[in-house]
Amino acid sequence: MDMKELVLKTRSYRRFHEDHDIGVDTLRGLVELARLTASARNLQPLKFMLVNDRKVNAEIFPELGWAGYLKEWPGPIEGERPSAYIFTLGDTSLAEEFGYDQGLATQSILLGATSLGLGGCIIGSAKKDRLCEKLRIPARYRILNVIALGKPKEVVKVEPMGPEGDVKYWRDAEGVHHVPKRALEELIVSF
Ligand SMILES: Cc1cc2nc3c(=O)[nH]c(=O)nc-3n(C[C@H](O)[C@H](O)[C@H](O)COP(=O)(O)O)c2cc1C
């Protein structure tokens, strides 16, 4: 896969083949990519919590917010839910702010997932306090995001943004998920 194909395939996937297990070695391999990623002041203040146990997955799922623009869709049904999660945690004993580090690490993980035929979705709108409580995450760690992972069961297509500039993604009658992206000409500015 060349770089553009890899980035193009690294979409936000929200429906998975839940029966496709993701082993701990695979999850560790993805964190290895995060480990090798840039970090401001090289502080490396991120920690990662790996979950691939069905019972724990079931505890996590209700605390996650899915696809805010798809108002009629409450999130993936049973059988289409993620088979694993990587929690990106900020270790407050190493830094007070986690800035870009979490985004860069997360993208490394998602690119790695794509390269393995997997896919995922960054979940920022998670009920973090509830998750800390449920999963007994010590107060020293802050949940920065939850990366839901699985074998994608949906087609996600990038398409040119319409002239009205609507950023909302949408799903068609066949269940294909469409993601409008601004044109390159719009992104590159000169003064
Ligand atoms: C920081 C961040 C937080 C996000 N949080 C959520 C979320 O809580 N729930 C969700 O379904 N998608 C979430 N997403 C995924 C975005 O909705 C998605 O990136 C966007 O629709 C564009 O689709 P694409 O990733 O396929 O390019 C998040 C993405 C980012 C970068």
Ligand as a Chemical Component Dictionary entry (heavy atoms), coordinates in Angstrom:
data_LIG
# 
_chem_comp.id                   LIG 
_chem_comp.type                 NON-POLYMER 
_chem_comp.pdbx_formal_charge   0 
_chem_comp.three_letter_code    LIG 
# 
loop_
_chem_comp_atom.comp_id 
_chem_comp_atom.atom_id 
_chem_comp_atom.alt_atom_id 
_chem_comp_atom.type_symbol 
_chem_comp_atom.charge 
_chem_comp_atom.model_Cartn_x 
_chem_comp_atom.model_Cartn_y 
_chem_comp_atom.model_Cartn_z 
_chem_comp_atom.pdbx_ordinal 
LIG C1  C1  C 0 -10.291 14.172 18.123 1  
LIG C2  C2  C 0 -11.371 13.365 17.447 2  
LIG C3  C3  C 0 -12.464 12.941 18.194 3  
LIG C4  C4  C 0 -13.455 12.179 17.594 4  
LIG N1  N1  N 0 -14.490 11.712 18.373 5  
LIG C5  C5  C 0 -15.440 10.935 17.808 6  
LIG C6  C6  C 0 -16.498 10.392 18.606 7  
LIG O1  O1  O 0 -16.592 10.645 19.809 8  
LIG N2  N2  N 0 -17.396 9.586  18.012 9  
LIG C7  C7  C 0 -17.323 9.252  16.686 10 
LIG O2  O2  O 0 -18.152 8.484  16.204 11 
LIG N3  N3  N 0 -16.335 9.756  15.888 12 
LIG C8  C8  C 0 -15.390 10.576 16.421 13 
LIG N4  N4  N 0 -14.355 11.052 15.653 14 
LIG C9  C9  C 0 -14.282 10.693 14.225 15 
LIG C10 C10 C 0 -14.687 11.865 13.307 16 
LIG O3  O3  O 0 -16.071 11.969 13.315 17 
LIG C11 C11 C 0 -14.133 11.567 11.892 18 
LIG O4  O4  O 0 -12.730 11.684 11.934 19 
LIG C12 C12 C 0 -14.721 12.506 10.839 20 
LIG O5  O5  O 0 -16.081 12.271 10.676 21 
LIG C13 C13 C 0 -14.036 12.342 9.489  22 
LIG O6  O6  O 0 -14.104 11.017 9.055  23 
LIG P1  P1  P 0 -12.772 10.255 8.682  24 
LIG O7  O7  O 0 -12.041 9.972  9.993  25 
LIG O8  O8  O 0 -13.197 9.016  8.015  26 
LIG O9  O9  O 0 -11.947 11.170 7.826  27 
LIG C14 C14 C 0 -13.366 11.837 16.218 28 
LIG C15 C15 C 0 -12.265 12.284 15.481 29 
LIG C16 C16 C 0 -11.280 13.012 16.085 30 
LIG C17 C17 C 0 -10.087 13.469 15.263 31 
# 
loop_
_chem_comp_bond.comp_id 
_chem_comp_bond.atom_id_1 
_chem_comp_bond.atom_id_2 
_chem_comp_bond.value_order 
_chem_comp_bond.pdbx_ordinal 
LIG C1  C2  SING 1  
LIG C2  C3  SING 2  
LIG C2  C16 DOUB 3  
LIG C3  C4  DOUB 4  
LIG C4  N1  SING 5  
LIG C4  C14 SING 6  
LIG N1  C5  DOUB 7  
LIG C5  C6  SING 8  
LIG C5  C8  SING 9  
LIG C6  O1  DOUB 10 
LIG C6  N2  SING 11 
LIG N2  C7  SING 12 
LIG C7  O2  DOUB 13 
LIG C7  N3  SING 14 
LIG N3  C8  DOUB 15 
LIG C8  N4  SING 16 
LIG N4  C9  SING 17 
LIG N4  C14 SING 18 
LIG C9  C10 SING 19 
LIG C10 O3  SING 20 
LIG C10 C11 SING 21 
LIG C11 O4  SING 22 
LIG C11 C12 SING 23 
LIG C12 O5  SING 24 
LIG C12 C13 SING 25 
LIG C13 O6  SING 26 
LIG O6  P1  SING 27 
LIG P1  O7  DOUB 28 
LIG P1  O8  SING 29 
LIG P1  O9  SING 30 
LIG C14 C15 DOUB 31 
LIG C15 C16 SING 32 
LIG C16 C17 SING 33 
# 
